[in-house]
Amino acid sequence: MNITFRQLQVFEAVARQLSFTQAAQELHLTQPAVSMQIKQLEEAVGLPLFEQLGKKIYLTLAGQEMFHYCRSIESQLDELETIIQDLKGVRRGHLAISVASTANYFATGLLAAFAKHYEAVSFSLDVTNRASLLRQLENNEKDLVIMGLPPEELDLVTDAFMENPLVVIAAPDHPLAKVDGLSIHQLKNETFVLRESGSGTRIAMERFFAERGLQVQTSMEMSSNEAIKQAVAAGLGLGIVSLHTLALELEVRRLVVLKVTEFPILRHWYVVHRRGKRLSPVAEAFRQFVLDRAPEFAVVARH
């Protein structure tokens, strides 16, 4: 096939946006210019790459294969740029990081401290849920990801750098708030406010109770730790969250940590990237900074 890199760039933008108009805007081209590049690429390939149904366009099977290889080529070029930077000893550029929403309680402070050493580096920080982190890892979209237990099905480099204790929280006026030495079996009739299915905290909690033959009752699901804390403080049930998220609430006595035997559930935080990914010098420096310094930035509440 006689195709050009510019044709692949245009195709990748259209395939990602599924819109000729949006791709043209992104690439600062006219829509006819985008259409011409796609037409020439399809002629070179010998197969249609898009099909139009109504007002929407979709990738054909050949288009899906082309999109996969476009992303692979883009990744290889990014690695080439990293190698060249490494050979030059460059310490500037852009660092793209994603963190689990719970990790954001310490990640921003960690990133701010690191940035003082690399003033010429720009950063992007995406705070998101576990499902998005897994998608980003699978697509190799970020330099580094900070998360709870990494998935086994992806080929990753994972480094544990700090404990992440999960505790049971309640409103201060809850009947169990002043009880010492609670058995986990005393919680089986309590109602819990939980994170959404698939979140790291939810997975760890369900595994913990299932291993002990217990199933918790759920009153509602929340998509963030802040929402859980507010619901628990309002008396809607108990919650299970990371101790790292509770410093302010415990200080002002808005929430209490229940003294339950076998708690906290001890998990760990991990800094993660795809195996085989060549980290830029800045990304590698940040990874090492996380491993060496992260515990200094975790605000662990006293309870």
Residue pairs with C-beta under 8 A, 6 or more apart in sequence:
1 44
1 45
2 44
3 41
3 44
3 45
6 37
7 37
7 38
7 40
7 41
7 44
8 41
8 70
8 73
9 27
10 23
10 27
10 29
10 34
10 37
10 38
10 41
11 37
11 38
11 41
11 49
11 66
11 67
11 70
12 67
12 70
12 71
12 74
13 23
13 26
13 27
13 34
14 20
14 23
14 34
14 38
14 50
14 57
15 49
15 50
15 59
15 63
15 66
15 67
15 70
16 23
16 67
17 23
17 26
18 56
18 57
18 58
18 59
19 57
20 31
20 34
20 35
20 38
20 57
21 31
23 34
24 30
24 31
24 33
24 34
27 34
38 49
38 50
41 49
42 48
42 49
45 62
45 66
47 60
47 62
48 60
48 62
48 63
49 59
49 60
49 62
49 63
49 66
50 57
50 58
50 59
50 60
50 63
51 57
51 58
51 60
52 58
59 67
71 139
75 140
79 277
79 278
82 278
82 279
82 280
83 278
85 93
85 280
85 281
86 280
86 281
89 281
90 281
91 118
91 120
91 121
91 281
91 282
91 285
92 118
92 120
92 121
92 282
93 121
93 122
93 280
93 282
94 121
94 122
94 123
94 124
95 121
95 122
95 123
95 124
95 143
95 144
95 280
95 282
95 283
95 286
96 123
96 124
96 126
96 141
96 142
96 143
97 107
97 111
97 123
97 124
97 125
97 126
97 142
97 143
97 144
97 145
97 146
97 286
98 125
98 126
98 127
98 128
98 132
98 133
98 136
98 141
98 142
98 144
98 145
98 146
99 107
99 125
99 126
99 127
99 128
99 145
99 146
99 147
100 127
100 128
100 129
100 130
100 133
100 146
100 147
100 148
100 200
101 127
101 128
101 129
101 224
101 225
102 148
102 164
102 200
102 201
102 225
102 241
102 242
102 244
102 245
103 146
103 147
103 269
104 127
105 242
105 244
105 245
105 298
105 299
106 244
106 294
106 297
106 298
106 299
107 125
107 127
107 146
108 125
109 297
110 289
110 290
110 293
110 294
110 297
111 123
111 125
111 286
113 289
113 293
113 297
114 285
114 286
114 289
115 121
115 123
117 285
118 282
118 285
121 282
126 132
126 136
126 142
128 136
129 196
129 198
129 199
129 223
130 147
130 148
130 198
130 199
130 200
131 198
133 145
133 147
134 151
134 154
135 141
136 142
136 145
137 145
137 151
137 154
137 156
137 272
137 273
137 274
138 154
140 274
140 277
142 273
143 273
143 279
143 280
143 283
143 286
144 271
144 272
144 273
144 279
144 283
144 286
144 287
144 290
145 271
145 272
145 273
146 269
146 270
146 271
146 272
146 290
147 200
147 269
147 270
147 272
148 164
148 200
148 201
148 204
148 267
148 268
148 269
148 270
149 200
149 203
149 204
149 267
149 268
149 270
150 156
150 158
150 270
150 272
154 274
155 274
155 275
155 276
156 272
156 273
156 274
156 275
157 272
157 273
157 274
157 275
157 277
158 270
158 271
158 272
159 270
159 271
159 272
159 287
159 291
160 268
160 269
160 270
161 268
161 269
161 270
161 271
161 290
161 291
161 294
161 295
162 268
162 269
162 294
162 295
162 298
163 266
163 267
163 268
163 269
164 242
164 243
164 244
164 266
164 267
164 268
164 269
165 242
165 243
165 244
165 264
165 265
165 266
165 267
166 201
166 204
166 205
166 240
166 241
166 242
166 243
166 263
166 264
166 265
166 266
166 267
167 240
167 241
167 242
167 243
167 246
167 257
167 258
167 263
167 264
167 303
168 187
168 238
168 239
168 240
168 257
168 258
168 260
168 263
169 229
169 232
169 238
169 239
169 240
169 241
169 246
169 249
169 255
169 256
169 257
169 258
170 176
170 177
170 232
170 238
170 239
170 255
170 256
170 258
171 177
171 232
171 233
171 234
171 235
171 255
171 256
172 253
172 254
172 255
172 256
173 235
174 235
174 238
174 256
176 182
176 186
176 190
176 238
176 258
177 256
177 258
179 186
179 258
179 259
180 259
181 259
181 261
182 258
182 259
182 260
182 261
183 260
183 261
184 209
184 212
184 214
184 260
184 261
184 262
184 263
185 214
187 214
187 216
187 238
187 260
188 214
188 215
188 216
189 217
190 216
190 217
190 237
190 238
191 217
191 218
191 219
191 236
191 237
191 238
192 216
192 217
192 218
192 219
192 237
192 238
192 239
192 240
193 218
193 219
193 220
193 221
193 222
193 228
193 231
193 232
193 236
193 237
193 238
193 239
194 202
194 205
194 216
194 218
194 220
194 221
194 222
194 228
194 239
194 240
195 201
195 202
195 221
195 222
195 223
195 225
195 228
196 202
196 221
196 222
196 223
197 221
200 267
201 225
201 240
201 241
201 242
204 265
204 267
205 216
205 240
205 265
208 265
209 215
209 216
212 262
219 236
219 237
220 231
220 236
220 237
222 228
222 231
225 241
225 242
225 245
228 239
228 241
229 239
229 241
229 245
229 246
229 249
229 254
229 255
231 237
231 239
232 238
232 239
232 255
233 249
233 254
233 255
238 258
240 265
243 257
243 264
243 300
243 301
243 303
244 298
244 299
244 300
244 301
246 255
246 257
246 301
246 303
247 299
247 300
247 301
248 254
249 255
249 301
250 256
250 257
250 301
250 302
250 303
251 301
256 303
257 301
257 303
269 294
271 287
271 290
271 291
273 279
273 283
273 287
279 287
